[in-house]
Amino acid sequence: MIITIDGPAGSGKSTTARRAADALGYVYLDTGAMYRAVALGFLRADASATPESAEAVPADLHLDVRYENDEMHVLLGEDDVSDRIRTEEVGEMASQVSSFRAVREQLVEAQQRIGREQEDLHGGVLLDGRDTGTVVFPDADLKVFMVADVEERARRRKREYAQEGKDVPLDEIQASIEARDRRDRNRDIAPLRRADDAVILDTTDRSVDEQVAFVVDRVKERRESGTWGEGL
């Protein structure tokens, strides 16, 4: 069973996907971590984010994932880079290289392969992003599109910064999120949009527990109706 959760920044996708996967006994495929791993490959190769590098670097990376106690580990060759991809430098490079068609095409192929492998091994996979239900798995068994008011998304991000000891003005955070939304919706390659058959989940006034329950309930409804895999 393949379940995709898409939506804009700060809507709560990753937290909900991880916790819903745990509740269902499935695994969580972190597509963002895979883009970060490619970005680390660029940095290790001392390559700039150019169309030429986008064609050459990813082909030599041998990107894969493995799960230990249902926890995802990202591999470049035999090297577990799960911790090393969480730096600000890697995140900045990831935002640049993810705009290249060659990088996205290779990662979509890898996500499809890994998703199907893990579905066979664990019975189900949840993945989140901005194009997982429209590009990566357009035939997913369940698609959820998460939304939230931009003001609430900014408040959530401010709380995250505070936990990291950073004091960032709320208006600055909101402006950044709005700019990210525009880029995601208007980019030429795999823009952010709701799949026609996706269920909308507005998280503005929902707790994380309520968001997880929403996803789990939709899965159970599909199972009980006996229509799993026939579309929504």
Backbone torsions as a table, in degrees:
resi	resn	phi	psi	omega
1	MET	NA	126.8	-179.3
2	ILE	-109.9	125.4	179.9
3	ILE	-124.2	124.5	179.9
4	THR	-111.2	143.1	175.9
5	ILE	-129.4	112.6	179.1
6	ASP	-114.7	165.2	178.1
7	GLY	157.9	170.5	-178.3
8	PRO	-74.2	170.2	179.7
9	ALA	-59.5	135.5	175.4
10	GLY	83.6	5.3	-179.8
11	SER	-81.3	-13.2	176.0
12	GLY	103.8	17.7	-173.2
13	LYS	-59.8	-54.0	-170.5
14	SER	-65.3	-46.5	-179.9
15	THR	-61.2	-44.9	-179.7
16	THR	-65.1	-43.0	-179.1
17	ALA	-62.5	-44.7	179.6
18	ARG	-61.1	-47.9	-175.2
19	ARG	-72.7	-34.7	176.5
20	ALA	-67.3	-38.5	176.7
21	ALA	-60.1	-44.6	177.8
22	ASP	-60.5	-44.7	-177.0
23	ALA	-64.7	-31.4	-177.2
24	LEU	-92.8	-8.7	-177.1
25	GLY	78.1	22.3	178.7
26	TYR	-102.7	-174.7	175.3
27	VAL	-115.1	156.3	-179.1
28	TYR	-105.3	125.1	176.8
29	LEU	-102.3	110.5	-176.5
30	ASP	-86.1	96.1	-177.9
31	THR	-68.2	-31.4	177.9
32	GLY	-62.8	-37.1	178.3
33	ALA	-64.2	-32.8	179.6
34	MET	-69.0	-39.2	175.6
35	TYR	-65.6	-36.7	177.8
36	ARG	-65.5	-36.2	179.1
37	ALA	-64.7	-41.1	175.7
38	VAL	-62.0	-42.0	178.3
39	ALA	-59.6	-40.8	177.1
40	LEU	-62.0	-38.3	176.6
41	GLY	-60.5	-39.7	175.9
42	PHE	-61.3	-45.9	-178.3
43	LEU	-64.6	-41.3	179.6
44	ARG	-65.1	-32.4	179.4
45	ALA	-84.6	0.3	-177.0
46	ASP	54.3	41.0	-177.4
47	ALA	-103.1	141.1	175.8
48	SER	-82.1	160.8	178.9
49	ALA	-81.4	84.5	-179.9
50	THR	-127.2	159.5	177.2
51	PRO	-57.2	-35.8	-179.6
52	GLU	-65.7	-45.6	178.4
53	SER	-65.6	-35.0	180.0
54	ALA	-62.8	-29.2	176.7
55	GLU	-78.5	-35.4	-171.0
56	ALA	-92.0	-45.9	-170.1
57	VAL	-65.9	-51.8	-175.1
58	PRO	-58.4	-30.8	-177.7
59	ALA	-63.7	-22.6	-177.5
60	ASP	-101.1	6.2	-170.0
61	LEU	-88.4	-28.7	-178.4
62	HIS	54.0	59.2	-178.1
63	LEU	-78.0	135.8	177.2
64	ASP	-155.2	171.8	174.5
65	VAL	-133.1	157.7	170.3
66	ARG	-141.1	159.7	-178.3
67	TYR	-118.6	130.9	174.5
68	GLU	-125.2	118.7	-174.1
69	ASN	53.4	41.9	178.6
70	ASP	65.0	13.5	177.2
71	GLU	-101.2	130.5	-176.2
72	MET	-79.8	132.4	173.9
73	HIS	-119.9	135.5	-178.1
74	VAL	-99.7	133.5	-175.9
75	LEU	-119.4	137.4	164.9
76	LEU	-112.9	105.9	-169.2
77	GLY	64.8	-123.8	177.4
78	GLU	-98.5	1.1	-174.5
79	ASP	-89.9	119.3	176.3
80	ASP	-79.1	112.6	-174.9
81	VAL	-109.6	18.3	-173.1
82	SER	-55.5	-37.8	-179.4
83	ASP	-83.6	-36.9	-174.2
84	ARG	-70.9	-17.0	-179.0
85	ILE	-84.8	-0.8	-174.6
86	ARG	-95.4	21.9	179.5
87	THR	-92.5	160.7	178.9
88	GLU	-64.6	-36.5	179.7
89	GLU	-62.2	-43.9	179.4
90	VAL	-66.6	-41.3	179.3
91	GLY	-61.1	-40.0	178.9
92	GLU	-65.6	-42.9	178.6
93	MET	-66.5	-37.0	179.4
94	ALA	-61.3	-38.8	-179.5
95	SER	-66.4	-26.3	179.1
96	GLN	-83.0	-48.6	-173.8
97	VAL	-73.3	-23.2	-178.7
98	SER	-69.0	-11.4	-179.6
99	SER	-83.5	-9.1	-177.1
100	PHE	-88.9	134.5	-178.1
101	ARG	-59.3	-41.9	-177.1
102	ALA	-61.2	-40.1	178.9
103	VAL	-67.3	-47.1	-177.4
104	ARG	-63.6	-41.7	-179.0
105	GLU	-63.3	-42.0	179.8
106	GLN	-67.2	-38.9	-179.1
107	LEU	-72.6	-36.0	175.5
108	VAL	-60.0	-44.1	177.9
109	GLU	-60.7	-43.3	179.5
110	ALA	-66.1	-40.8	179.8
111	GLN	-65.4	-38.5	177.4
112	GLN	-65.0	-45.3	179.5
113	ARG	-61.9	-49.7	-177.1
114	ILE	-67.0	-40.4	179.0
115	GLY	-58.7	-45.3	179.7
116	ARG	-68.4	-38.7	177.2
117	GLU	-60.8	-46.1	-177.4
118	GLN	-72.7	-29.6	174.2
119	GLU	-61.8	-42.7	178.5
120	ASP	-65.2	-37.4	-176.3
121	LEU	-78.6	-38.3	-170.5
122	HIS	-116.1	-5.4	178.9
123	GLY	90.0	-19.7	-179.5
124	GLY	-171.2	154.9	-179.8
125	VAL	-138.9	136.0	169.9
126	LEU	-111.6	133.6	175.0
127	LEU	-137.2	151.8	-177.0
128	ASP	-132.7	157.8	178.7
129	GLY	171.0	-142.4	178.4
130	ARG	-120.8	-12.3	179.8
131	ASP	-139.0	20.8	-175.0
132	THR	-70.5	-29.8	179.7
133	GLY	-93.6	-11.6	-178.7
134	THR	-106.9	-31.7	-175.5
135	VAL	-118.4	-50.5	-174.1
136	VAL	-70.2	-53.8	179.3
137	PHE	-130.1	73.1	177.6
138	PRO	-65.1	-14.3	177.7
139	ASP	-103.9	21.0	-178.6
140	ALA	-56.4	149.7	-179.0
141	ASP	-69.8	-31.2	176.7
142	LEU	-146.0	131.9	177.8
143	LYS	-121.4	130.3	177.6
144	VAL	-119.6	135.2	175.3
145	PHE	-118.0	113.7	-175.3
146	MET	-93.9	136.9	176.7
147	VAL	-133.6	162.7	174.6
148	ALA	-164.4	150.9	176.8
149	ASP	-57.1	141.5	-177.1
150	VAL	-62.1	-33.0	178.8
151	GLU	-62.8	-42.1	179.2
152	GLU	-68.7	-38.5	178.2
153	ARG	-64.0	-37.3	177.8
154	ALA	-66.4	-41.2	178.5
155	ARG	-62.8	-39.3	178.1
156	ARG	-63.2	-44.3	-179.8
157	ARG	-65.6	-36.1	177.7
158	LYS	-63.2	-40.9	177.2
159	ARG	-62.7	-38.3	178.3
160	GLU	-64.2	-43.4	178.1
161	TYR	-62.4	-40.7	-179.5
162	ALA	-61.3	-38.4	178.4
163	GLN	-65.2	-24.9	177.3
164	GLU	-90.4	3.1	179.8
165	GLY	81.6	18.3	-178.3
166	LYS	-107.2	136.2	178.2
167	ASP	-110.9	94.2	-178.1
168	VAL	-108.7	129.7	-179.6
169	PRO	-57.5	140.7	-176.6
170	LEU	-61.7	-41.4	-178.0
171	ASP	-65.8	-32.2	177.3
172	GLU	-68.0	-41.5	178.6
173	ILE	-63.9	-45.0	-178.7
174	GLN	-63.1	-41.1	178.7
175	ALA	-62.5	-38.8	179.2
176	SER	-65.6	-41.7	179.6
177	ILE	-65.3	-42.1	179.8
178	GLU	-63.6	-38.4	178.0
179	ALA	-66.4	-40.3	178.1
180	ARG	-63.8	-41.6	177.8
181	ASP	-57.7	-45.6	-179.0
182	ARG	-62.6	-43.2	179.6
183	ARG	-63.2	-44.8	-176.7
184	ASP	-65.3	-38.1	-176.8
185	ARG	-79.2	-24.6	-173.6
186	ASN	-108.6	2.0	-179.6
187	ARG	-69.0	152.3	-176.6
188	ASP	-71.2	-33.6	-174.4
189	ILE	-103.9	122.3	175.6
190	ALA	46.2	61.1	179.4
191	PRO	-66.3	156.1	176.4
192	LEU	-67.6	121.6	174.2
193	ARG	-158.6	157.2	178.0
194	ARG	-82.3	129.7	172.8
195	ALA	-63.9	146.4	-176.7
196	ASP	-57.3	-31.7	-176.8
197	ASP	-102.5	19.2	179.4
198	ALA	-86.6	142.9	174.0
199	VAL	-83.8	131.7	180.0
200	ILE	-86.6	131.4	175.9
201	LEU	-122.6	107.3	177.1
202	ASP	-87.9	114.8	-174.5
203	THR	-97.2	5.5	-174.1
204	THR	-51.7	-48.5	-176.3
205	ASP	-112.8	22.2	179.8
206	ARG	-110.3	140.1	173.6
207	SER	-75.1	167.3	177.4
208	VAL	-60.0	-41.7	178.6
209	ASP	-58.9	-39.5	179.8
210	GLU	-69.7	-36.1	177.8
211	GLN	-65.3	-44.3	179.0
212	VAL	-63.2	-44.1	179.7
213	ALA	-60.7	-37.9	178.5
214	PHE	-59.0	-48.0	-178.6
215	VAL	-65.9	-47.3	-179.3
216	VAL	-60.6	-40.9	179.5
217	ASP	-64.3	-38.5	179.0
218	ARG	-65.1	-37.4	177.7
219	VAL	-64.4	-46.5	-179.0
220	LYS	-63.5	-37.7	178.0
221	GLU	-61.7	-41.9	179.9
222	ARG	-65.7	-41.0	178.2
223	ARG	-62.6	-47.2	-175.3
224	GLU	-68.7	-29.8	-179.4
225	SER	-77.5	-16.4	-179.8
226	GLY	73.2	17.6	-178.4
227	THR	-111.1	19.2	-178.9
228	TRP	-59.3	132.2	177.8
229	GLY	88.5	-1.3	-178.7
230	GLU	-100.1	6.8	-178.6
231	GLY	90.4	162.5	-176.8
232	LEU	-93.7	NA	NA
